[in-house]
Amino acid sequence: MKNVKIDREKLILGAIAVSLILAGVFGIYGVIAYTTEPTTIKATYDTVYTERGELIHSGFFTNETVYKDGTSLEYYPAKITSAIAGEYTYKVTPEKNGKYSVTLHREYYVTSGKKRINITNTTEIIKEGSFTGTFSVPTFLNMTEIQDDLTAVQEGTGLYRAQVDVYFKVDVEKSDGTTFTQRISLVRDVSGMVKLEGADKEYKKVVRHVNTTINTVSFLGKEIPVSTARSVFPIGAILFAIPPIGFAYTHRERKPDELKNLRKFIVEGAPSDVGAVDPVDLRSVRDLERVFDLVDKPIVHYRQGNQDVYAIIDGDIIYEYRKPLPPEGDEAN
């Protein structure tokens, strides 16, 4: 029977050890799951097509002391620039068919406060037609003519503060229904310089592809989705931790029962001669056992004050072993 008891204890301890190991393993995998994103989102971009419009230009001057005719500049001095000539080129890759128009606009206006009031507008078709992949159009701005026309509008209306917006407009419509619009404006600044703003424009049609990957945690050769692992592993860790915790709680360290061998010989009561006879004080349980073996009398247990008293009565002699009562909540021995 003793061997059976030992084997049973070993089996319980072995099971507790396995449960602890499994709780630790599940806990580690739970940490891995919570430090791993459930999904990985990767975006890729594909260019469907690219289109570009560019106006390359150069100036012609009434005074060639500094700049020679045909010089290409970003800014042209307005007072000596008589014309700006150029060539506009449009290209789409991969090639597409379509139609286009290039027009020159002049918008005459005055401002009243912050409000713009249009006086008159003119539109001149530079060129229009069909294309495959690319087309080019020559352009020309007669600066002297533009200034003369502005003077004529100012004098004709009496609005000497009238101004003019001059710009090229490119409209492209491809066979697939997509469009491209570009505005190239003649801009004058307070320094007396003019420039062609918006002379270069590029557009890319990009398609975004999103690939979502469900991340997994590898466990015992199986791939478990992270979202599932975040629930399964913590629960598993808790379940496997319960038996060791329960075992530790129910087997908390206790003081050994000193009177274990004498329990069946102990009776509850109180000797009638207590207080009348000076007892023989026994210093240990071992002394109590020896007296019991010698006199072969029952052991009477009672409590006196804050002590447990174990007494053996042999005629006129009382042998007593006293021990303090255990703290409240602990078992008494």
PAKOLVEX-608667 format. One record per residue (C-alpha): residue in three letters; x, y, z; residue number from 1. Coordinates in Angstrom, 3 decimals, decimal comma. Example, Ala and Ser with C-alpha at 12.3 -4.5 7.8 and 13.67 -1.06 7.14 Angstrom:
% PAKOLVEX-608667
VOBA   nuza         xx         yy         zz   torti
VOBA    ALA     12,300     -4,500      7,800       1
VOBA    SER     13,670     -1,060      7,140       2
END
This chain:
% PAKOLVEX-608667
VOBA   nuza         xx         yy         zz   torti
VOBA    MET      0,000      0,000      0,000       1
VOBA    LYS      2,857      2,367      0,780       2
VOBA    ASN      4,309      1,866     -2,719       3
VOBA    VAL      0,891      2,497     -4,242       4
VOBA    LYS      0,630      5,745     -2,258       5
VOBA    ILE      4,105      6,845     -3,367       6
VOBA    ASP      3,301      6,066     -7,008       7
VOBA    ARG      0,069      8,030     -6,755       8
VOBA    GLU      1,891     11,052     -5,325       9
VOBA    LYS      4,491     10,841     -8,084      10
VOBA    LEU      1,738     10,641    -10,676      11
VOBA    ILE      0,020     13,731     -9,257      12
VOBA    LEU      3,282     15,669     -9,098      13
VOBA    GLY      4,120     14,595    -12,650      14
VOBA    ALA      0,723     15,744    -13,877      15
VOBA    ILE      1,169     19,070    -12,092      16
VOBA    ALA      4,603     19,529    -13,700      17
VOBA    VAL      3,204     18,765    -17,162      18
VOBA    SER      0,331     21,184    -16,550      19
VOBA    LEU      2,802     23,904    -15,551      20
VOBA    ILE      4,887     23,317    -18,665      21
VOBA    LEU      1,828     23,454    -20,900      22
VOBA    ALA      0,613     26,619    -19,172      23
VOBA    GLY      4,013     28,216    -19,851      24
VOBA    VAL      4,013     27,078    -23,500      25
VOBA    PHE      0,513     28,411    -24,093      26
VOBA    GLY      1,455     31,637    -22,312      27
VOBA    ILE      4,497     32,129    -24,562      28
VOBA    TYR      2,435     31,501    -27,681      29
VOBA    GLY     -0,182     33,914    -26,336      30
VOBA    VAL      2,500     36,615    -26,070      31
VOBA    ILE      3,656     35,825    -29,621      32
VOBA    ALA      0,065     36,112    -30,866      33
VOBA    TYR     -0,443     39,496    -29,218      34
VOBA    THR      2,841     40,863    -30,555      35
VOBA    THR      1,982     39,808    -34,110      36
VOBA    GLU     -0,438     41,766    -36,275      37
VOBA    PRO     -3,463     39,683    -37,322      38
VOBA    THR     -3,055     40,760    -40,944      39
VOBA    THR     -0,403     42,267    -43,172      40
VOBA    ILE     -1,648     44,734    -45,757      41
VOBA    LYS      0,626     45,333    -48,718      42
VOBA    ALA     -0,257     47,841    -51,383      43
VOBA    THR      1,241     47,775    -54,876      44
VOBA    TYR      0,792     50,349    -57,598      45
VOBA    ASP      0,647     49,783    -61,345      46
VOBA    THR      0,866     52,609    -63,854      47
VOBA    VAL     -1,884     52,124    -66,437      48
VOBA    TYR     -0,718     54,971    -68,633      49
VOBA    THR      1,302     58,186    -68,515      50
VOBA    GLU      0,540     61,364    -70,425      51
VOBA    ARG      2,526     64,551    -70,643      52
VOBA    GLY      2,130     67,944    -72,264      53
VOBA    GLU      5,088     70,307    -72,644      54
VOBA    LEU      5,546     73,684    -74,292      55
VOBA    ILE      9,130     74,492    -75,265      56
VOBA    HIS      9,444     78,209    -76,060      57
VOBA    SER     11,886     81,006    -76,816      58
VOBA    GLY     11,684     84,806    -76,980      59
VOBA    PHE     12,131     87,509    -79,630      60
VOBA    PHE     13,226     90,962    -78,516      61
VOBA    THR     13,136     94,562    -79,688      62
VOBA    ASN     16,546     95,064    -78,117      63
VOBA    GLU     19,113     92,320    -78,449      64
VOBA    THR     21,788     93,943    -76,315      65
VOBA    VAL     21,390     91,322    -73,586      66
VOBA    TYR     19,212     88,578    -75,063      67
VOBA    LYS     19,381     87,380    -78,657      68
VOBA    ASP     16,321     86,302    -80,598      69
VOBA    GLY     15,521     82,645    -80,002      70
VOBA    THR     16,763     82,632    -76,413      71
VOBA    SER     14,726     80,347    -74,170      72
VOBA    LEU     14,106     81,821    -70,737      73
VOBA    GLU     11,931     81,090    -67,753      74
VOBA    TYR     11,241     84,830    -67,363      75
VOBA    TYR     11,194     87,347    -70,215      76
VOBA    PRO     11,535     91,127    -69,739      77
VOBA    ALA      8,101     92,440    -70,768      78
VOBA    LYS      9,191     95,793    -72,264      79
VOBA    ILE     11,612     94,348    -74,840      80
VOBA    THR      9,877     91,025    -75,551      81
VOBA    SER      7,990     91,315    -78,849      82
VOBA    ALA      6,964     87,672    -79,181      83
VOBA    ILE      7,252     84,236    -77,587      84
VOBA    ALA      7,252     81,327    -80,005      85
VOBA    GLY      7,200     77,670    -79,119      86
VOBA    GLU      6,037     74,155    -79,865      87
VOBA    TYR      3,612     72,221    -77,714      88
VOBA    THR      3,967     68,428    -77,613      89
VOBA    TYR      1,609     65,898    -76,061      90
VOBA    LYS      2,393     62,200    -75,623      91
VOBA    VAL      0,590     59,278    -73,994      92
VOBA    THR      2,278     55,952    -73,131      93
VOBA    PRO      1,232     53,313    -74,003      94
VOBA    GLU     -0,224     54,752    -77,167      95
VOBA    LYS     -3,895     55,680    -77,302      96
VOBA    ASN     -6,028     57,201    -80,036      97
VOBA    GLY     -7,995     60,374    -79,518      98
VOBA    LYS     -8,732     63,909    -80,560      99
VOBA    TYR     -7,407     67,255    -79,375     100
VOBA    SER     -7,750     71,015    -79,631     101
VOBA    VAL     -5,343     73,820    -78,754     102
VOBA    THR     -6,881     77,278    -78,316     103
VOBA    LEU     -5,621     80,746    -77,395     104
VOBA    HIS     -7,800     82,724    -74,981     105
VOBA    ARG     -7,834     86,413    -74,084     106
VOBA    GLU    -10,025     87,523    -71,199     107
VOBA    TYR    -10,303     91,284    -70,603     108
VOBA    TYR    -11,527     92,362    -67,168     109
VOBA    VAL    -11,490     94,909    -64,380     110
VOBA    THR    -11,644     94,338    -60,640     111
VOBA    SER    -14,082     95,952    -58,248     112
VOBA    GLY    -12,886     95,276    -54,749     113
VOBA    LYS    -12,269     91,541    -54,751     114
VOBA    LYS    -14,749     90,897    -57,526     115
VOBA    ARG    -13,608     90,325    -61,103     116
VOBA    ILE    -15,820     91,768    -63,848     117
VOBA    ASN    -15,258     90,423    -67,380     118
VOBA    ILE    -15,386     92,951    -70,212     119
VOBA    THR    -14,907     90,759    -73,285     120
VOBA    ASN    -13,338     87,415    -74,192     121
VOBA    THR    -11,796     86,089    -77,386     122
VOBA    THR    -10,953     82,498    -78,327     123
VOBA    GLU     -8,698     81,520    -81,237     124
VOBA    ILE     -8,367     77,900    -82,366     125
VOBA    ILE     -4,670     77,230    -82,906     126
VOBA    LYS     -5,125     73,645    -84,063     127
VOBA    GLU     -7,401     70,651    -83,591     128
VOBA    GLY     -7,516     67,118    -84,930     129
VOBA    SER     -6,953     63,437    -84,196     130
VOBA    PHE     -3,827     61,694    -82,967     131
VOBA    THR     -2,322     58,321    -82,126     132
VOBA    GLY      0,041     58,402    -79,170     133
VOBA    THR      1,337     61,955    -79,703     134
VOBA    PHE      0,848     65,278    -81,458     135
VOBA    SER      2,707     68,612    -81,755     136
VOBA    VAL      1,375     72,127    -82,302     137
VOBA    PRO      3,419     75,306    -82,970     138
VOBA    THR      2,450     78,285    -80,811     139
VOBA    PHE      3,067     82,005    -81,081     140
VOBA    LEU      2,313     84,918    -78,774     141
VOBA    ASN      2,637     88,361    -80,360     142
VOBA    MET      3,326     90,464    -77,280     143
VOBA    THR      3,049     93,742    -79,202     144
VOBA    GLU     -0,337     92,749    -80,590     145
VOBA    ILE     -1,583     91,692    -77,140     146
VOBA    GLN     -0,613     95,064    -75,701     147
VOBA    ASP     -2,221     96,941    -78,615     148
VOBA    ASP     -5,463     94,993    -78,196     149
VOBA    LEU     -5,497     95,750    -74,453     150
VOBA    THR     -5,017     99,481    -75,202     151
VOBA    ALA     -7,888     99,349    -77,680     152
VOBA    VAL    -10,189     97,783    -75,058     153
VOBA    GLN     -9,158    100,320    -72,424     154
VOBA    GLU     -9,774    103,269    -74,771     155
VOBA    GLY    -12,969    101,774    -76,181     156
VOBA    THR    -14,504    101,271    -72,741     157
VOBA    GLY    -12,879    104,107    -70,887     158
VOBA    LEU    -11,702    101,536    -68,330     159
VOBA    TYR     -8,018    102,344    -68,274     160
VOBA    ARG     -7,397     99,908    -65,443     161
VOBA    ALA     -8,581     96,977    -67,521     162
VOBA    GLN     -6,284     93,950    -67,674     163
VOBA    VAL     -6,041     90,864    -69,817     164
VOBA    ASP     -5,491     87,175    -69,073     165
VOBA    VAL     -3,794     85,355    -71,934     166
VOBA    TYR     -3,496     81,572    -71,948     167
VOBA    PHE     -3,311     78,500    -74,130     168
VOBA    LYS     -5,759     75,712    -73,351     169
VOBA    VAL     -5,161     72,123    -74,435     170
VOBA    ASP     -8,073     69,677    -74,409     171
VOBA    VAL     -7,431     65,999    -75,113     172
VOBA    GLU    -10,075     63,285    -75,221     173
VOBA    LYS     -8,859     59,734    -75,700     174
VOBA    SER    -10,804     56,892    -77,275     175
VOBA    ASP    -11,330     55,232    -73,888     176
VOBA    GLY    -13,198     58,326    -72,654     177
VOBA    THR    -10,429     59,706    -70,415     178
VOBA    THR     -9,457     63,362    -70,785     179
VOBA    PHE     -6,425     65,594    -70,301     180
VOBA    THR     -6,579     69,375    -69,881     181
VOBA    GLN     -3,678     71,779    -69,620     182
VOBA    ARG     -3,671     75,564    -69,190     183
VOBA    ILE     -0,539     77,551    -70,028     184
VOBA    SER     -0,880     81,149    -68,829     185
VOBA    LEU      1,083     84,274    -69,690     186
VOBA    VAL      1,796     85,766    -66,267     187
VOBA    ARG      3,183     89,257    -65,632     188
VOBA    ASP      4,636     90,147    -62,229     189
VOBA    VAL      5,359     93,493    -60,576     190
VOBA    SER      9,025     93,309    -61,516     191
VOBA    GLY      8,154     93,755    -65,203     192
VOBA    MET      8,906     90,151    -66,164     193
VOBA    VAL      6,566     87,721    -67,902     194
VOBA    LYS      6,568     83,932    -67,905     195
VOBA    LEU      4,565     81,022    -69,267     196
VOBA    GLU      3,147     79,257    -66,219     197
VOBA    GLY      2,038     75,636    -66,484     198
VOBA    ALA      4,143     74,877    -69,546     199
VOBA    ASP      4,878     71,331    -68,353     200
VOBA    LYS      2,245     68,901    -67,047     201
VOBA    GLU      2,399     65,157    -66,452     202
VOBA    TYR     -0,326     62,790    -65,319     203
VOBA    LYS     -0,060     59,138    -64,412     204
VOBA    LYS     -3,058     56,874    -64,182     205
VOBA    VAL     -2,188     54,569    -61,298     206
VOBA    VAL     -4,136     51,552    -60,072     207
VOBA    ARG     -3,690     50,528    -56,447     208
VOBA    HIS     -3,785     46,848    -55,579     209
VOBA    VAL     -4,189     45,833    -51,951     210
VOBA    ASN     -3,062     42,389    -50,867     211
VOBA    THR     -4,163     41,333    -47,393     212
VOBA    THR     -2,322     38,410    -45,815     213
VOBA    ILE     -3,736     36,668    -42,763     214
VOBA    ASN     -0,829     36,109    -40,383     215
VOBA    THR     -0,569     32,823    -38,514     216
VOBA    VAL      1,250     31,293    -35,561     217
VOBA    SER      2,846     27,894    -36,147     218
VOBA    PHE      1,923     25,454    -33,385     219
VOBA    LEU      2,610     21,703    -33,491     220
VOBA    GLY      2,971     21,815    -37,263     221
VOBA    LYS     -0,290     23,673    -37,766     222
VOBA    GLU     -0,785     27,275    -38,792     223
VOBA    ILE     -3,285     29,057    -36,545     224
VOBA    PRO     -4,589     32,518    -37,548     225
VOBA    VAL     -3,312     35,190    -35,169     226
VOBA    SER     -6,854     36,395    -34,470     227
VOBA    THR     -7,766     32,869    -33,311     228
VOBA    ALA     -4,488     32,367    -31,462     229
VOBA    ARG     -5,143     35,505    -29,399     230
VOBA    SER     -8,134     33,736    -27,895     231
VOBA    VAL     -7,019     30,096    -27,837     232
VOBA    PHE     -3,568     30,393    -26,275     233
VOBA    PRO     -4,436     32,684    -23,324     234
VOBA    ILE     -7,438     30,471    -22,503     235
VOBA    GLY     -5,242     27,380    -22,747     236
VOBA    ALA     -2,641     28,963    -20,470     237
VOBA    ILE     -5,322     29,762    -17,885     238
VOBA    LEU     -6,848     26,276    -18,037     239
VOBA    PHE     -3,488     24,532    -17,609     240
VOBA    ALA     -2,496     26,922    -14,815     241
VOBA    ILE     -5,610     26,150    -12,760     242
VOBA    PRO     -4,543     22,634    -11,537     243
VOBA    PRO     -1,102     23,765    -10,232     244
VOBA    ILE     -2,666     26,800     -8,558     245
VOBA    GLY     -5,376     24,658     -7,006     246
VOBA    PHE     -2,822     22,089     -5,874     247
VOBA    ALA     -0,634     24,781     -4,339     248
VOBA    TYR     -3,629     26,335     -2,595     249
VOBA    THR     -4,874     23,062     -1,110     250
VOBA    HIS     -1,378     21,976     -0,128     251
VOBA    ARG     -0,209     25,129      1,514     252
VOBA    GLU      2,655     24,629      3,877     253
VOBA    ARG      1,336     23,438      7,226     254
VOBA    LYS      3,082     22,655     10,454     255
VOBA    PRO      3,364     18,897     10,985     256
VOBA    ASP      0,883     17,424     13,439     257
VOBA    GLU      3,064     16,686     16,438     258
VOBA    LEU      0,311     14,656     18,090     259
VOBA    LYS     -0,488     12,567     15,027     260
VOBA    ASN      0,507      9,275     16,704     261
VOBA    LEU     -1,485     10,078     19,853     262
VOBA    ARG     -4,698     11,412     18,334     263
VOBA    LYS     -6,647      8,178     18,760     264
VOBA    PHE     -5,830      8,149     22,479     265
VOBA    ILE     -6,921     11,728     23,134     266
VOBA    VAL    -10,298     12,454     24,701     267
VOBA    GLU    -11,958     15,776     25,276     268
VOBA    GLY    -12,623     16,787     28,889     269
VOBA    ALA    -11,061     18,343     31,940     270
VOBA    PRO     -9,674     16,517     35,020     271
VOBA    SER    -11,589     17,360     38,182     272
VOBA    ASP     -8,353     17,840     40,082     273
VOBA    VAL     -7,135     20,615     37,770     274
VOBA    GLY     -5,798     23,418     39,922     275
VOBA    ALA     -5,765     21,287     43,080     276
VOBA    VAL     -2,636     19,345     42,255     277
VOBA    ASP      0,596     20,759     40,924     278
VOBA    PRO      1,043     19,099     37,529     279
VOBA    VAL      4,204     17,702     36,126     280
VOBA    ASP      5,066     19,907     33,152     281
VOBA    LEU      6,172     17,987     30,088     282
VOBA    ARG      8,430     19,897     27,751     283
VOBA    SER      7,706     18,103     24,499     284
VOBA    VAL      5,326     15,800     22,683     285
VOBA    ARG      8,030     13,164     22,907     286
VOBA    ASP      7,845     13,394     26,737     287
VOBA    LEU      4,038     13,065     26,478     288
VOBA    GLU      4,455      9,924     24,367     289
VOBA    ARG      6,863      8,397     26,905     290
VOBA    VAL      4,518      9,047     29,826     291
VOBA    PHE      1,635      7,565     27,845     292
VOBA    ASP      3,676      4,448     27,111     293
VOBA    LEU      4,583      4,099     30,782     294
VOBA    VAL      1,225      4,708     32,467     295
VOBA    ASP     -1,048      3,579     29,646     296
VOBA    LYS     -3,745      6,133     30,516     297
VOBA    PRO     -5,898      8,185     28,134     298
VOBA    ILE     -4,818     11,687     27,255     299
VOBA    VAL     -7,341     14,337     28,254     300
VOBA    HIS     -7,468     17,449     26,098     301
VOBA    TYR     -8,906     20,778     27,130     302
VOBA    ARG     -8,159     24,438     26,683     303
VOBA    GLN     -7,056     26,805     29,347     304
VOBA    GLY     -6,602     30,449     28,502     305
VOBA    ASN     -4,689     30,631     25,238     306
VOBA    GLN     -3,199     27,138     25,518     307
VOBA    ASP     -4,076     23,603     24,486     308
VOBA    VAL     -3,529     21,297     27,442     309
VOBA    TYR     -2,887     17,566     27,064     310
VOBA    ALA     -3,028     15,812     30,447     311
VOBA    ILE     -2,406     12,241     31,639     312
VOBA    ILE     -3,705     11,414     35,090     313
VOBA    ASP     -1,938      8,683     37,010     314
VOBA    GLY     -3,425      8,483     40,482     315
VOBA    ASP     -2,500     11,687     42,298     316
VOBA    ILE     -0,092     12,791     39,606     317
VOBA    ILE     -1,067     14,853     36,566     318
VOBA    TYR      1,299     15,073     33,648     319
VOBA    GLU      0,644     18,035     31,369     320
VOBA    TYR      1,919     19,116     27,999     321
VOBA    ARG      0,912     22,632     27,036     322
VOBA    LYS      1,178     24,409     23,721     323
VOBA    PRO     -0,070     27,830     22,633     324
VOBA    LEU     -3,255     27,960     20,594     325
VOBA    PRO     -2,589     28,463     16,876     326
VOBA    PRO     -3,341     31,878     15,331     327
VOBA    GLU     -6,953     32,392     14,292     328
VOBA    GLY     -7,632     30,732     10,923     329
VOBA    ASP     -4,938     28,024     11,311     330
VOBA    GLU     -5,725     24,470     12,260     331
VOBA    ALA     -4,958     23,410     15,766     332
VOBA    ASN     -2,642     20,476     16,313     333
END
